[in-house]
């Protein structure tokens, strides 16, 4: 079974490959409608990933750190990415739409690096391997509902994992979700 950090890292790699392809395609795009379509594709791909991060990974890590707001920057990243992509879908002129889509892709890449360099090592330190696998099963759609074991300085601490269902993160724009 894969750990949550493995699953999220794989998703980061896949998303960055998509972003690289979009970077290659954007010079050929000619209309704001085409930019909106590409943006909606990115929003759709990021929505599940963001739900897993916020509702499984970040929720568990917030609990482990026992301090609200500890992951404030990561939540802010999600809001920034959503705002840029939403702006690209709502833009009425081509230049603005392209600029906002590129900004959303750049913010996503930065966010992924921040997680991989700072957050994922923290997960590995705080959670027992079996708990990382339990979160991984939740990310893969297997649900959780199991107890996660935290590696705390005072021994083991258990956290009851829950299966979360979250709303769509991206603004679906005028024509609804993909």
C-alpha positions as CSV (number, residue, x, y, z in Angstrom):
1,X,0.0,0.0,0.0
2,X,1.3,3.5,-0.9
3,X,1.8,6.2,1.7
4,X,-0.1,9.5,1.4
5,X,3.2,11.3,0.7
6,X,4.0,8.9,-2.2
7,X,0.5,9.3,-3.7
8,X,0.7,13.1,-3.5
9,X,4.2,13.2,-4.9
10,X,3.1,11.1,-7.9
11,X,0.1,13.4,-8.4
12,X,2.5,16.4,-8.3
13,X,4.6,14.8,-11.0
14,X,1.6,14.1,-13.2
15,X,0.2,17.6,-12.8
16,X,3.6,19.2,-13.6
17,X,3.7,17.1,-16.8
18,X,0.3,18.5,-17.7
19,X,1.5,22.0,-16.9
20,X,4.6,21.5,-19.1
21,X,2.4,20.5,-22.0
22,X,0.1,23.5,-21.4
23,X,3.2,25.7,-21.5
24,X,4.1,24.2,-24.9
25,X,0.5,24.6,-26.2
26,X,-0.2,28.2,-25.0
27,X,1.7,29.9,-27.8
28,X,-0.7,28.2,-30.3
29,X,-3.8,29.3,-28.4
30,X,-5.6,32.2,-30.1
31,X,-8.8,32.9,-28.3
32,X,-9.9,33.6,-24.7
33,X,-12.4,30.7,-25.0
34,X,-9.4,28.3,-25.7
35,X,-7.7,29.6,-22.6
36,X,-10.8,29.1,-20.5
37,X,-11.1,25.5,-21.7
38,X,-7.5,24.8,-20.8
39,X,-8.0,26.5,-17.4
40,X,-11.1,24.4,-16.7
41,X,-9.0,21.3,-17.5
42,X,-6.4,22.4,-14.9
43,X,-9.1,23.2,-12.3
44,X,-10.6,19.8,-12.8
45,X,-7.3,18.0,-12.4
46,X,-6.4,20.1,-9.3
47,X,-9.8,19.8,-7.6
48,X,-9.4,16.1,-6.4
49,X,-5.7,16.7,-5.5
50,X,-6.7,19.8,-3.4
51,X,-9.5,17.9,-1.7
52,X,-7.1,15.1,-0.7
53,X,-4.6,17.5,0.6
54,X,-7.0,19.6,2.6
55,X,-9.3,17.0,3.9
56,X,-7.0,14.1,4.6
57,X,-3.4,15.3,4.7
58,X,-3.7,18.8,6.1
59,X,-6.5,17.9,8.5
60,X,-4.4,15.1,9.9
61,X,-1.3,17.3,10.1
62,X,-3.2,20.1,11.8
63,X,-4.4,17.6,14.4
64,X,-0.8,16.3,14.9
65,X,0.6,19.7,15.4
66,X,-2.3,20.5,17.7
67,X,-2.2,24.2,16.7
68,X,-4.8,25.8,14.4
69,X,-3.3,27.7,11.6
70,X,0.0,25.9,11.5
71,X,-0.6,25.1,7.8
72,X,-1.8,28.6,7.0
73,X,0.6,29.1,4.1
74,X,-0.5,25.9,2.3
75,X,-4.2,26.9,2.7
76,X,-3.3,30.3,1.3
77,X,-1.5,28.7,-1.6
78,X,-4.7,26.8,-2.5
79,X,-6.7,30.1,-2.3
80,X,-4.2,31.9,-4.5
81,X,-4.2,29.1,-7.1
82,X,-8.0,29.0,-7.1
83,X,-8.2,32.8,-7.5
84,X,-5.7,32.9,-10.4
85,X,-7.5,30.1,-12.3
86,X,-10.9,31.5,-11.5
87,X,-9.7,34.8,-12.9
88,X,-8.5,33.1,-16.1
89,X,-11.9,31.5,-16.6
90,X,-13.7,34.8,-16.1
91,X,-11.3,37.0,-18.0
92,X,-12.8,38.7,-21.1
93,X,-9.5,39.5,-22.8
94,X,-7.0,37.0,-24.1
95,X,-3.9,38.6,-22.6
96,X,-5.3,38.6,-19.1
97,X,-6.6,35.1,-19.4
98,X,-3.2,33.8,-20.5
99,X,-1.4,35.7,-17.8
100,X,-3.7,34.4,-15.0
101,X,-3.5,30.8,-16.3
102,X,0.3,31.0,-16.3
103,X,0.3,32.5,-12.8
104,X,-1.9,29.7,-11.6
105,X,0.5,27.1,-13.1
106,X,3.5,28.8,-11.5
107,X,1.8,29.1,-8.1
108,X,0.9,25.4,-8.3
109,X,4.5,24.4,-9.0
110,X,5.7,26.5,-6.1
111,X,3.1,25.0,-3.8
112,X,4.1,21.5,-4.8
113,X,7.8,22.2,-4.1
114,X,6.9,23.7,-0.7
115,X,5.0,20.6,0.2
116,X,7.7,18.2,-0.9
117,X,10.5,20.0,0.8
118,X,8.8,21.0,4.1
119,X,5.5,19.2,4.7
120,X,6.1,15.7,3.4
121,X,9.2,15.2,5.6
122,X,7.1,16.4,8.6
123,X,4.5,13.8,7.7
124,X,7.2,11.1,7.7
125,X,8.5,12.3,11.0
126,X,5.1,12.6,12.8
127,X,3.1,9.7,11.5
128,X,3.8,6.0,11.8
129,X,4.3,4.2,8.5
130,X,0.9,2.3,8.9
131,X,-0.8,5.6,9.4
132,X,0.7,7.1,6.3
133,X,-0.6,4.1,4.4
134,X,-4.0,4.5,5.9
135,X,-4.1,8.1,4.7
136,X,-2.9,6.8,1.3
137,X,-5.8,4.5,1.2
138,X,-8.1,7.4,1.9
139,X,-6.5,9.4,-0.9
140,X,-7.0,6.5,-3.3
141,X,-10.7,6.4,-2.5
142,X,-10.5,3.6,0.0
143,X,-11.8,5.7,2.8
144,X,-10.2,5.8,6.2
145,X,-12.3,5.4,9.3
146,X,-9.2,3.9,11.0
147,X,-7.0,5.1,13.8
148,X,-3.8,6.9,12.8
149,X,-0.8,6.7,15.0
150,X,1.3,9.8,15.5
151,X,5.0,9.5,16.5
152,X,5.1,12.0,19.4
153,X,7.9,12.6,21.8
154,X,5.8,11.2,24.6
155,X,5.1,7.9,22.8
156,X,2.2,7.1,20.6
157,X,-0.8,9.3,20.2
158,X,-3.9,8.0,18.2
159,X,-6.0,10.1,15.9
160,X,-9.3,8.9,14.5
161,X,-9.1,9.3,10.8
162,X,-12.4,10.1,9.0
163,X,-13.4,9.9,5.4
164,X,-14.0,13.4,4.2
165,X,-16.1,14.6,1.4
166,X,-15.3,18.1,0.2
167,X,-16.8,20.5,-2.2
168,X,-15.2,21.2,-5.6
169,X,-12.4,23.7,-5.1
170,X,-12.2,25.5,-8.4
171,X,-14.9,27.8,-9.6
172,X,-16.6,25.8,-12.4
173,X,-17.2,29.0,-14.4
174,X,-20.3,29.8,-16.4
175,X,-20.8,26.3,-17.9
176,X,-20.4,24.3,-14.7
177,X,-17.9,21.6,-13.6
178,X,-16.2,19.4,-16.2
